[in-house]
Amino acid sequence: MSFQELVKNRRSVRGYKPDAVKQEDLELILEAARLAPTAANKQAFKIVVLETKGHEEALARIYHRPWFVEGPYVLGVLAETDKAWVRKDGKNHANIDGAIVMDHIVLQAAELGLGTCWICNFDDEATRQLLNLPPEIDPVAFTPLGYPADEASAKKRKSLEDLLWKVPQH
């Protein structure tokens, strides 16, 4: 599959089969995350792999939609804000790096035929309690991981023209 096919086919999945994910597929996804580019190659992130079976109620505290725990796993990316590269104006890049890591996760999963759905609307306080996170660890995003239960529908995207910033000519 070409990269263009991959990005066209990747979608947010909101319904999962309970089928097991092959261990080698999970390892490929985690390896893709490990290889993600980060500012100054600091790799100031952690990945959390949470099995859903038997933990549905606890995981529902992170995100309340029932489909969040339908697949066999929930993956999370955590930013290590105290270890990340910081630009000279003080901008910490930990969360940007974490977003890049999550993107590698969802793209690798899509190539393997697995579904994901990028979740940023999670309960931060419940997440911190459940995962026992210290203040310097910032949860960035979560995704369920499993086989899609439904067929893909057409993506709605703005036109490229609407997304390009036009720089005035001087």
N, C-alpha and C positions, 0 to 999 in steps of 0.2 A: 504494500500500500504506500503510495507517495505521501509526502507531507501534506500536500493540498487535499488529498482524499481524506487523510486523517482529520484535519481540522474541519473539513466539511461534514464528516460523519460524527464527530464527537458531539455529544448532547448531554443535557442535564436529565438524568433518569430519576423518576419519582415513583418507581414501583420495581421491586426486585423479587427474583425467585430465591428460594431458600437454599439452592444448590451450592455445594462447597466450591470454593475457589482453589485451584491447584496451587500447592505450595510454591512450585517453580514460577508461577505467574505472579504471586505475591512478592517473591524475591526479585523478579524483574522490575516490578513497580517500585520497590524500595531502592533498587540499584539506580533506576532512573532519577529518583529523588536525590540520592547521594551525589549523582553527577551534575545536578543542577548548578548553573552559575550563581555565584553570590558575590557581593561587593568585596573586593580585595581578597576573594577566595577564603573568607573567614569561616564559612560554613557554620554560622551561628544559629543553628536550628536543631530541633529534635523532632522525630516522627513518633507518634503514638499509634500503635496498632491495637484496636479494641475488638475482641470477639463479641458479637451481639447475643449469641445464644446464652440464655440465663442471666443476661445483664440488661435486658430491654428497659426495665423500669429506671435503672440508674442512668442509662444513656439518654432516655427521654428527658432527663433533667438538662442535658446539654442542648437538645433541640427536640421540640415537641411533636413533630409530624410522625405519624405511624410508620411511613415508608423509610424513615431514617434508620430504623433497626430491622428492616425486612431482610437485607442481605446478610451474609456471614460476618462482615467486618464493617467497622467505622475506622477511618484513618484520620489522624489529625496532624497538623503542622504547628509546632510551637517555636516561637522566636526567642532566642537568647539575647535580650537587649543589652546585657552587660558585656557581651563578647562580639557584637556586630561592629562593622565598620561605621564610623561616624564622619560625615563630611565636615569640612572646616567651619561651616556655618552652624554646626550642631545637629544637623539632620541625621538621625539614626536610621540605618537602612535595614534593620532586622526584619521589619514587617514586609518590606519590599522583597527581600530575599525569601522569606517564608511564602509569599505569593508565587514566586517563581518555582519554588519547590513543589507547591500544590499543583501548579500547572503541569509540571513534569509528571506528577502522579496521575492526573486525569488523562493526559495524552497517552501515556504508556498503557493505562487501563483500557482506553478506547481501542488502541491497536490490538489488544488481546481479546477484544469482544466483551469486555467488562463494562459495567455502567458505574457512573459516579454522578454526584451532584454537589457542586461547590457550595458549602454552607458557611456564610459569615454572620448570619442572623442567629447566632447561638447565645445562650445565657452565659456570660462571662463569669459571673460569680459562682454559679453552679459548676461550671467547668473547672474553675480553680479549686473548688472544694473536692470535687470528684477525683481530679488528677493530682491533688496535693501540690499545687504549683506555687513556687516562691514568687515574690513580686517581680523579679528580673526575667521571668519566663512569661511571655505574652502569647496566648493562643491566637493563631492567625485565621485558620479555616479548618473545617472538617468536611469529610465526604463519606457517604456510605460506599461500600464496594461489593459488587455482586453482579449477577447476570440480570439484564433488564427483563422485566416481566411483560413489557409491551413493545410495540413497534414504534420506530422513530416517526415523529411528525416533522413537518417542514419548520426550519429555523426562521425566526423573524429577526432581521438585522437591518440597520440603517444602511443607506447607500454609502459607498466610499466617498463620494462628493460631500456628503453630510459630515463625514468624520475627519476630513482634511482641514488643517488650520492653514489659512491663507496669510502669508507674511506680506505686509505691505512693501511695495517697491520703493526704494529711496533714491 
